[in-house]
């Protein structure tokens, strides 16, 4: 696991225009469905925090990058209105330090593009979800509608990762979710706001459920 001091320092500013152009609303729509004991993987600097509702009883935030985690803790300390008890844990998503079937909901927003092993991460999510629990996801993905864009995502995968903290623009996350032990409840294909740039504009959002 690499730690990205500069990327963490610039992240909120880099994504700020996209947030104001509509991605913040997409976060709110998704996270309004979270309830009970919730695990957020790759919580970053805490941009999801303000969107959790009183239906969340206990919130566990997983963030392996120590520089991101420091900013996450600062944001928590500055926000007395959080709806739940909040815990920050510095661990990778591929090896979740939790018991089987211990969460009602897992949240992943712009995370599965950066984990080292997305298949293992989704398998771990399935393990810790209770029966009937849901993974709520909002992820940019490999283009399924433009082969030309998909080829550019392949070509620029390595340099983009250097720039964007290990992000892979060509991850076929929808395929990974459908191939997992989780059942796809709803998975909508759309686009991130145009302010984000075409390379990572293709997006999926929705829920997958543990039977």
LUMFIGU-523265 format. One record per residue (C-alpha): x, y, z; residue in three letters. Coordinates in nm, 3 decimals. Layout:
% LUMFIGU-523265
<rec <X Y Z> "ALA">
...
***
This chain:
% LUMFIGU-523265
<rec <0.000 0.000 0.000> "UNK">
<rec <0.145 0.333 -0.106> "UNK">
<rec <0.069 0.651 0.083> "UNK">
<rec <0.007 0.968 -0.115> "UNK">
<rec <0.080 1.287 0.079> "UNK">
<rec <0.038 1.530 -0.214> "UNK">
<rec <-0.267 1.356 -0.359> "UNK">
<rec <-0.438 1.359 -0.018> "UNK">
<rec <-0.361 1.730 0.025> "UNK">
<rec <-0.505 1.819 -0.316> "UNK">
<rec <-0.792 1.570 -0.337> "UNK">
<rec <-1.079 1.788 -0.214> "UNK">
<rec <-0.978 2.073 -0.447> "UNK">
<rec <-0.931 1.839 -0.743> "UNK">
<rec <-1.279 1.690 -0.710> "UNK">
<rec <-1.451 2.006 -0.586> "UNK">
<rec <-1.584 2.122 -0.924> "UNK">
<rec <-1.725 1.776 -0.995> "UNK">
<rec <-1.891 1.771 -0.652> "UNK">
<rec <-2.061 2.105 -0.715> "UNK">
<rec <-2.167 1.997 -1.066> "UNK">
<rec <-2.378 1.710 -0.936> "UNK">
<rec <-2.164 1.437 -0.785> "UNK">
<rec <-2.247 1.559 -0.435> "UNK">
<rec <-2.616 1.496 -0.512> "UNK">
<rec <-2.532 1.148 -0.641> "UNK">
<rec <-2.356 1.074 -0.313> "UNK">
<rec <-2.657 1.195 -0.116> "UNK">
<rec <-2.902 0.982 -0.317> "UNK">
<rec <-2.692 0.671 -0.263> "UNK">
<rec <-2.602 0.719 0.102> "UNK">
<rec <-2.958 0.802 0.198> "UNK">
<rec <-3.016 0.426 0.165> "UNK">
<rec <-2.756 0.333 0.427> "UNK">
<rec <-2.883 0.209 0.763> "UNK">
<rec <-2.784 0.016 1.072> "UNK">
<rec <-2.419 -0.073 1.113> "UNK">
<rec <-2.235 0.067 0.813> "UNK">
<rec <-1.883 0.010 0.682> "UNK">
<rec <-1.740 0.256 0.431> "UNK">
<rec <-1.432 0.127 0.250> "UNK">
<rec <-1.180 0.379 0.122> "UNK">
<rec <-1.340 0.668 0.308> "UNK">
<rec <-1.074 0.911 0.183> "UNK">
<rec <-1.099 1.262 0.325> "UNK">
<rec <-1.459 1.210 0.438> "UNK">
<rec <-1.664 1.363 0.157> "UNK">
<rec <-1.945 1.116 0.227> "UNK">
<rec <-1.981 1.204 0.594> "UNK">
<rec <-2.241 1.478 0.559> "UNK">
<rec <-2.472 1.248 0.359> "UNK">
<rec <-2.529 0.979 0.621> "UNK">
<rec <-2.868 0.999 0.793> "UNK">
<rec <-2.999 0.917 1.139> "UNK">
<rec <-3.080 0.566 1.010> "UNK">
<rec <-2.710 0.487 1.055> "UNK">
<rec <-2.646 0.361 1.408> "UNK">
<rec <-2.274 0.288 1.386> "UNK">
<rec <-2.031 0.404 1.117> "UNK">
<rec <-1.694 0.240 1.058> "UNK">
<rec <-1.463 0.416 0.812> "UNK">
<rec <-1.182 0.218 0.653> "UNK">
<rec <-0.895 0.422 0.505> "UNK">
<rec <-0.552 0.264 0.450> "UNK">
<rec <-0.369 0.576 0.331> "UNK">
<rec <-0.236 0.750 0.642> "UNK">
<rec <-0.247 1.096 0.484> "UNK">
<rec <-0.608 1.054 0.375> "UNK">
<rec <-0.693 0.912 0.719> "UNK">
<rec <-0.544 1.216 0.893> "UNK">
<rec <-0.768 1.447 0.692> "UNK">
<rec <-1.062 1.217 0.755> "UNK">
<rec <-1.010 1.239 1.130> "UNK">
<rec <-0.984 1.619 1.108> "UNK">
<rec <-1.317 1.633 0.926> "UNK">
<rec <-1.484 1.411 1.186> "UNK">
<rec <-1.352 1.626 1.470> "UNK">
<rec <-1.492 1.938 1.304> "UNK">
<rec <-1.842 1.794 1.252> "UNK">
<rec <-2.047 1.751 1.572> "UNK">
<rec <-2.362 1.666 1.374> "UNK">
<rec <-2.259 1.318 1.258> "UNK">
<rec <-2.554 1.078 1.300> "UNK">
<rec <-2.364 0.786 1.450> "UNK">
<rec <-2.067 0.671 1.648> "UNK">
<rec <-1.774 0.690 1.408> "UNK">
<rec <-1.457 0.481 1.403> "UNK">
<rec <-1.162 0.519 1.165> "UNK">
<rec <-0.951 0.212 1.090> "UNK">
<rec <-0.628 0.209 0.887> "UNK">
<rec <-0.656 -0.122 0.701> "UNK">
<rec <-0.678 -0.229 0.335> "UNK">
<rec <-1.014 -0.337 0.193> "UNK">
<rec <-0.870 -0.669 0.073> "UNK">
<rec <-0.838 -0.791 0.432> "UNK">
<rec <-1.123 -0.653 0.640> "UNK">
<rec <-1.057 -0.691 1.015> "UNK">
<rec <-1.419 -0.776 1.100> "UNK">
<rec <-1.623 -1.083 1.180> "UNK">
<rec <-1.840 -1.255 0.922> "UNK">
<rec <-2.188 -1.106 0.876> "UNK">
<rec <-2.119 -0.804 1.098> "UNK">
<rec <-2.253 -0.515 0.884> "UNK">
<rec <-2.593 -0.418 0.746> "UNK">
<rec <-2.443 -0.207 0.470> "UNK">
<rec <-2.111 -0.141 0.299> "UNK">
<rec <-2.043 0.179 0.104> "UNK">
<rec <-1.793 0.219 -0.179> "UNK">
<rec <-1.760 0.548 -0.367> "UNK">
<rec <-1.469 0.593 -0.609> "UNK">
<rec <-1.279 0.314 -0.432> "UNK">
<rec <-1.283 -0.005 -0.640> "UNK">
<rec <-1.075 0.174 -0.902> "UNK">
<rec <-0.783 0.205 -0.660> "UNK">
<rec <-0.774 -0.112 -0.450> "UNK">
<rec <-0.495 -0.356 -0.537> "UNK">
<rec <-0.731 -0.652 -0.577> "UNK">
<rec <-1.092 -0.559 -0.656> "UNK">
<rec <-1.215 -0.921 -0.671> "UNK">
<rec <-1.074 -0.992 -0.325> "UNK">
<rec <-1.219 -0.667 -0.195> "UNK">
<rec <-1.569 -0.756 -0.316> "UNK">
<rec <-1.531 -1.106 -0.169> "UNK">
<rec <-1.441 -0.952 0.167> "UNK">
<rec <-1.740 -0.717 0.144> "UNK">
<rec <-1.965 -1.018 0.082> "UNK">
<rec <-1.814 -1.194 0.383> "UNK">
<rec <-1.881 -0.914 0.631> "UNK">
<rec <-2.232 -0.834 0.506> "UNK">
<rec <-2.525 -0.986 0.691> "UNK">
<rec <-2.781 -1.181 0.485> "UNK">
<rec <-2.994 -0.922 0.310> "UNK">
<rec <-2.717 -0.662 0.354> "UNK">
<rec <-2.624 -0.437 0.066> "UNK">
<rec <-2.315 -0.292 -0.096> "UNK">
<rec <-2.397 0.062 -0.213> "UNK">
<rec <-2.156 0.167 -0.483> "UNK">
<rec <-2.080 0.471 -0.694> "UNK">
<rec <-1.779 0.403 -0.912> "UNK">
<rec <-1.619 0.525 -1.233> "UNK">
<rec <-1.554 0.233 -1.469> "UNK">
<rec <-1.420 0.115 -1.803> "UNK">
<rec <-1.638 0.247 -2.083> "UNK">
<rec <-1.895 -0.002 -2.212> "UNK">
<rec <-2.042 0.234 -2.471> "UNK">
<rec <-1.730 0.363 -2.649> "UNK">
<rec <-1.456 0.122 -2.755> "UNK">
<rec <-1.242 0.419 -2.850> "UNK">
<rec <-1.261 0.561 -2.498> "UNK">
<rec <-1.198 0.216 -2.348> "UNK">
<rec <-0.879 0.187 -2.553> "UNK">
<rec <-0.762 0.527 -2.426> "UNK">
<rec <-0.839 0.416 -2.072> "UNK">
<rec <-0.610 0.116 -2.131> "UNK">
<rec <-0.333 0.327 -2.281> "UNK">
<rec <-0.338 0.585 -2.004> "UNK">
<rec <-0.389 0.346 -1.715> "UNK">
<rec <-0.031 0.363 -1.585> "UNK">
<rec <0.033 0.740 -1.614> "UNK">
<rec <-0.313 0.817 -1.477> "UNK">
<rec <-0.238 0.600 -1.176> "UNK">
<rec <0.081 0.796 -1.108> "UNK">
<rec <-0.117 1.120 -1.117> "UNK">
<rec <-0.429 1.003 -0.934> "UNK">
<rec <-0.307 0.805 -0.635> "UNK">
<rec <-0.313 0.460 -0.792> "UNK">
<rec <-0.650 0.494 -0.968> "UNK">
<rec <-0.719 0.263 -1.265> "UNK">
<rec <-0.950 0.426 -1.522> "UNK">
<rec <-1.015 0.098 -1.705> "UNK">
<rec <-1.151 -0.119 -1.421> "UNK">
<rec <-1.453 -0.322 -1.535> "UNK">
<rec <-1.617 -0.298 -1.194> "UNK">
<rec <-1.964 -0.392 -1.318> "UNK">
<rec <-1.828 -0.726 -1.442> "UNK">
<rec <-1.649 -0.786 -1.111> "UNK">
<rec <-1.969 -0.725 -0.914> "UNK">
<rec <-2.177 -0.949 -1.139> "UNK">
<rec <-1.921 -1.228 -1.108> "UNK">
<rec <-1.918 -1.210 -0.726> "UNK">
<rec <-2.137 -1.398 -0.480> "UNK">
<rec <-2.351 -1.086 -0.441> "UNK">
<rec <-2.675 -1.041 -0.632> "UNK">
<rec <-2.709 -0.729 -0.847> "UNK">
<rec <-3.017 -0.545 -0.725> "UNK">
<rec <-2.973 -0.235 -0.938> "UNK">
<rec <-2.670 -0.115 -1.128> "UNK">
<rec <-2.721 0.189 -1.346> "UNK">
<rec <-2.470 0.301 -1.608> "UNK">
<rec <-2.428 0.675 -1.643> "UNK">
<rec <-2.166 0.947 -1.646> "UNK">
<rec <-1.981 1.155 -1.394> "UNK">
<rec <-2.027 1.532 -1.442> "UNK">
<rec <-1.839 1.659 -1.747> "UNK">
<rec <-1.613 1.862 -1.519> "UNK">
<rec <-1.431 1.540 -1.426> "UNK">
<rec <-1.287 1.481 -1.774> "UNK">
<rec <-1.366 1.201 -2.020> "UNK">
<rec <-1.113 0.941 -1.903> "UNK">
<rec <-1.302 0.862 -1.582> "UNK">
<rec <-1.648 0.983 -1.680> "UNK">
<rec <-1.824 0.645 -1.732> "UNK">
<rec <-1.992 0.557 -1.404> "UNK">
<rec <-2.204 0.292 -1.236> "UNK">
<rec <-2.425 0.340 -0.933> "UNK">
<rec <-2.655 0.113 -0.742> "UNK">
<rec <-2.675 -0.174 -0.497> "UNK">
<rec <-2.577 -0.538 -0.480> "UNK">
<rec <-2.722 -0.762 -0.212> "UNK">
<rec <-2.610 -1.062 -0.010> "UNK">
<rec <-2.871 -1.333 -0.033> "UNK">
***
